[in-house]
Amino acid sequence: MIPETKKTFSSIALMLLFIICLCFGAEFIEGNEIENDMPSKSIIEVLKEHTDELMSIPGVVGTAEGLCDDQPCIKVFVIKNTPELEQKIPNVLEGFTVNVEETGEFRALPENND
């Protein structure tokens, strides 16, 4: 081959190799080989789906959306925080941090008849 043709052929081969790597690299990433930390559902959806399950744990008195370290998180309110209770409540639900807060029992306020 003529040296100039060899250069052109090499350049085209390198470009094709680069394009192939880009295509297969994207499929590799999309194939969950790299873990995605972003939740796929909103925190409201996650709370809606898991509140009954969390409330069924003895000692849990409520759940709510909150902020933990300036990030959306799930708050689980308990009468008394114990190691046994901490084991039953997950640390993360569908990508959202779960924060357990000891609140005591919730009671309804008396009616105000002014």
C-alpha positions in Angstrom: 0.0 0.0 0.0 1.0 3.6 -0.5 1.9 5.3 2.8 -0.9 7.9 2.5 -3.5 5.2 1.9 -2.2 3.2 4.9 -2.6 6.4 7.1 -6.2 6.9 5.9 -7.0 3.2 6.4 -5.6 3.3 10.0 -7.6 6.5 10.8 -10.8 4.9 9.5 -10.1 1.7 11.5 -9.4 3.7 14.7 -12.6 5.7 14.2 -14.7 2.5 13.7 -13.1 1.0 16.8 -13.9 4.1 18.8 -17.6 4.1 17.6 -17.9 0.4 18.5 -16.5 1.0 22.0 -18.9 3.8 22.5 -21.9 1.7 21.4 -21.0 -1.4 23.5 -19.9 0.8 26.4 -23.4 2.4 26.6 -25.0 -1.1 26.6 -22.7 -2.2 29.3 -23.7 0.7 31.5 -27.4 0.4 30.7 -27.2 -3.3 31.5 -27.0 -2.4 35.2 -23.3 -3.3 35.4 -22.9 0.1 37.0 -25.3 0.5 39.9 -27.6 3.5 39.7 -28.1 5.3 43.0 -31.1 7.3 41.9 -34.4 6.0 43.1 -36.8 4.9 40.3 -39.9 6.0 42.2 -40.8 9.2 44.0 -40.5 9.2 47.8 -44.3 9.6 48.0 -44.8 6.4 46.0 -42.3 4.5 48.1 -44.0 5.7 51.3 -47.4 4.8 50.0 -46.2 1.3 49.1 -44.4 0.6 52.4 -46.3 2.5 55.1 -48.7 -0.4 55.9 -45.7 -2.8 56.2 -43.8 -0.4 58.5 -46.8 0.4 60.6 -47.4 -3.4 61.2 -44.1 -3.5 63.1 -44.9 -3.3 66.9 -43.7 0.0 68.3 -43.9 2.0 65.0 -46.4 4.9 65.3 -46.0 6.8 62.1 -44.1 7.4 58.8 -43.4 10.6 56.9 -41.3 12.2 54.2 -38.4 14.2 55.6 -34.9 15.5 55.0 -31.7 13.7 56.2 -28.4 15.5 55.4 -30.4 17.8 52.9 -31.6 14.7 51.0 -35.2 13.4 50.9 -35.6 10.5 53.3 -38.2 8.3 55.0 -38.9 9.0 58.7 -40.2 6.2 60.8 -41.5 7.3 64.2 -41.3 4.8 67.0 -42.5 4.8 70.7 -39.1 3.8 71.9 -36.1 3.1 69.8 -34.6 -0.3 70.6 -31.9 -2.5 68.9 -34.6 -5.1 68.2 -36.8 -2.4 66.5 -33.8 -1.1 64.5 -33.2 -4.6 63.1 -36.8 -4.8 61.9 -36.8 -1.4 60.1 -34.7 -1.3 56.9 -32.0 1.3 56.6 -32.9 2.0 52.9 -36.2 1.6 51.0 -36.0 1.7 47.2 -33.0 4.1 47.3 -34.3 6.4 50.1 -32.5 6.5 53.5 -34.8 5.5 56.4 -34.3 7.5 59.6 -35.8 6.1 62.9 -37.0 8.7 65.4 -38.1 8.1 68.9 -41.3 10.1 69.5 -43.3 8.3 72.2 -46.9 7.6 71.5 -49.0 9.9 69.4 -52.2 11.1 71.0 -55.1 13.1 69.6 -55.4 16.6 71.1 -58.6 17.2 73.0 -61.3 19.1 71.1 -61.3 22.8 71.7 -64.9 24.0 72.4 -64.4 27.8 72.5 
